[in-house]
Amino acid sequence: MEFGEESSPALAFDKDAFELTVEDVYDISYVIGRDLLKISSKGEEVSDLQFRIVRVLEMFETLVNKYNLSLEELKMERDNLKSELDRILQERSSGQGAQTAGPNQLLVDLTDPNRPRFTMQELKEVLQERNQLKAQLMVAQEELQLYRSGILPQAEPAMVEVDLDTPAHTEHRRATISDAKEEKTTIGKLFSFRRK
Amino acid sequence: MAKKTYDLLFKLLLIGDSGVGKTCVLFRFSDDAFNTTFISTIGIDFKIKTVELQGKKIKLQIWDTAGQERFHTITTSYYRGAMGIMLVYDITNAKSFENISKWLRNIDEHANEDVERMLLGNKCDMEDKRVVPKAKGEQIAKEHGIRFFETSAKANVSIEKAFLTLAEDILRKTPVKEPNSENVDISSGGGVTGWKSKCCS
C-alpha cells in the first residue's frame, strides 16, 4: 500500500509532456517537495531554491491546465463541426432532386395529382383534334338545321360527291336552296344524273 | 351539305395578355352573353359567327388564344392563317398595355404581312379602376396605323362594332371574285385540318 502510494506519483515523470494533466503536476510537485525536504534537513541554503521551484511548478500547473482546456475546446469544436457536416450531407442526399435542378429547371412533385404530365406536342394534338371535331360538329348542326327546315331533301348522299368534283355548280345549287321545295326533285335528278 | 350558307370565310385571331378578356369579348360577340368566372383558355379555341356585310354572308371563324406564356408555342402557330388580328389589353391593367409592343412584334414575326390589325382596350366599364387613359390607347394605335376601340364585353360596348369593322376592313381588301368556292380551307397555320372533311370541303 505504501509502496504503491510512493511509486505512483513518480510515474508522472515518465509521461509524455503533452499527456500531462494537472494531477500529474501535483504528483511531480509532491515528489519534488519530498526530495527538497530531504535536502533542506541538511542545510538552510536551499529555501530560496525551494521558492523558485514552487514558482516554476505553479507556472507549470497553469500551462498544463491551459493546454488541456484548449485541447478540450478544440475537441468540442471539432465534434460540433463533424456533426454539422453529417447533417448537411444527410440533407443533401435526402433532397437530391432539389440540389440537381438548375436555374431553368422545374421541380416536379411526383405525389402531386396536378403535376404536369403531358408534353406541348401532346397538348397541341389534343387541341387540334378538339377543334377539328368542333368544326365538324358545327357543319353537322348546320346540315341538320337545313334538313329540319326542309330546305334539303332527306337523303341524297350523292350530292356530296357531285359537289366535290364540280365546284362550278355551287352557284346553281345555292340558288335551289334559297328557291322552293318543289325544285328539289328536279335538282335531285340532275345531280344523280351528273354522278354517272 | 351545309356548304354555301356563306359567301366568304374570314379567319380572325384574338391575342393579348392573360386575363384581359379575349374569351369574354368573343363570347359576347358570338353568343351575346357574359360570364364573370375566369377560366383560363387552354391553348387555342375558336367560335364561328356568320355576319352579313355589303350583301355578303361572311362566316367569321374567330380563334381565341391563351394569353399565358406557356401556350405561346401553340398559339403563335395560328398567326399565319389569320386575316385579321385583334390585340386586346385591359384598361385596368398597365402591364397588359405595356405588353402591346411585344404582341405587335409577335404579329410581325408570325403573321402574314397583310394581316388586318386592330387594338382593343377592354373592360372600359370599370372606369373607377382605369389606369390606361383612352388617349394612350389611341396614340399607340395611331403610331402603328391600326384601328382602336375601347370595349366592354360585360357592358356590351363596341364589341360588335369592332368585329364588324375588322371584317369590313378585310372585305375591302378581298378581291371581288367569288372565293375559291367550296375549297375554302379553314385550317390554321398549325395544321388543323378541321373543316376539310368530305362533307363540307
Boltz contact constraints between the chains, C-beta under 6 A:
constraints:
  - contact:
      token1: [A, 120]
      token2: [B, 73]
      max_distance: 6.0
  - contact:
      token1: [A, 123]
      token2: [B, 43]
      max_distance: 6.0
  - contact:
      token1: [A, 124]
      token2: [B, 74]
      max_distance: 6.0
  - contact:
      token1: [A, 127]
      token2: [B, 43]
      max_distance: 6.0
  - contact:
      token1: [A, 127]
      token2: [B, 44]
      max_distance: 6.0
  - contact:
      token1: [A, 128]
      token2: [B, 192]
      max_distance: 6.0
  - contact:
      token1: [A, 131]
      token2: [B, 46]
      max_distance: 6.0
  - contact:
      token1: [A, 131]
      token2: [B, 192]
      max_distance: 6.0
  - contact:
      token1: [A, 131]
      token2: [B, 194]
      max_distance: 6.0
  - contact:
      token1: [A, 132]
      token2: [B, 192]
      max_distance: 6.0
  - contact:
      token1: [A, 132]
      token2: [B, 194]
      max_distance: 6.0
  - contact:
      token1: [A, 135]
      token2: [B, 194]
      max_distance: 6.0
  - contact:
      token1: [A, 135]
      token2: [B, 195]
      max_distance: 6.0
  - contact:
      token1: [A, 136]
      token2: [B, 197]
      max_distance: 6.0
  - contact:
      token1: [A, 138]
      token2: [B, 48]
      max_distance: 6.0
  - contact:
      token1: [A, 139]
      token2: [B, 2]
      max_distance: 6.0
  - contact:
      token1: [A, 139]
      token2: [B, 200]
      max_distance: 6.0
  - contact:
      token1: [A, 142]
      token2: [B, 2]
      max_distance: 6.0
  - contact:
      token1: [A, 143]
      token2: [B, 1]
      max_distance: 6.0
  - contact:
      token1: [A, 143]
      token2: [B, 2]
      max_distance: 6.0
  - contact:
      token1: [A, 160]
      token2: [B, 199]
      max_distance: 6.0
  - contact:
      token1: [A, 167]
      token2: [B, 181]
      max_distance: 6.0
  - contact:
      token1: [A, 167]
      token2: [B, 182]
      max_distance: 6.0
  - contact:
      token1: [A, 170]
      token2: [B, 4]
      max_distance: 6.0
  - contact:
      token1: [A, 170]
      token2: [B, 181]
      max_distance: 6.0
  - contact:
      token1: [A, 170]
      token2: [B, 182]
      max_distance: 6.0
  - contact:
      token1: [A, 174]
      token2: [B, 4]
      max_distance: 6.0
